[in-house]
Amino acid sequence: PRTLPLLPLREENGVLVVAGPFTSAPGVAKSA
C-alpha cells in the first residue's frame, strides 16, 4: 500500500484507510 504524507492514511485497493485519532477504528474514505 502507498503511504500518503502529512496524514496517517494508507491507500489499499483504491480505498483510503485512516490509521489515526480521526476515527475510533480504522475507517475508510472513498478515493477520488
N, C-alpha and C positions, 0 to 999 in steps of 0.2 A: 504493500500500500504506500501511496505517496504521503509524505509529511508536509503539511501546509504550515507556512511561517506565521508568527505572531499569535495564532490561536492554536490550542491543542486539538486540532482536527485531523482526522485521517480519512482519506478517500478510499473506500473499499467497494468494488463492483459498481462504481458510479454513484455511490451514496456517501455523503459526508457523515462520518461518525464522530460525535462530540465526546472527547475524553477530558472532562474538566468540571469545575464547580458550577458550570452553567446549567447542568441538569443533575437531578438526584441519581440518575442512572445514565449509562451511555446512550445518548439519544441520537436520532438520525434526522438529517435535513436533506431535502431533495436537492441534488446537484443541478445547477442550471445547464 
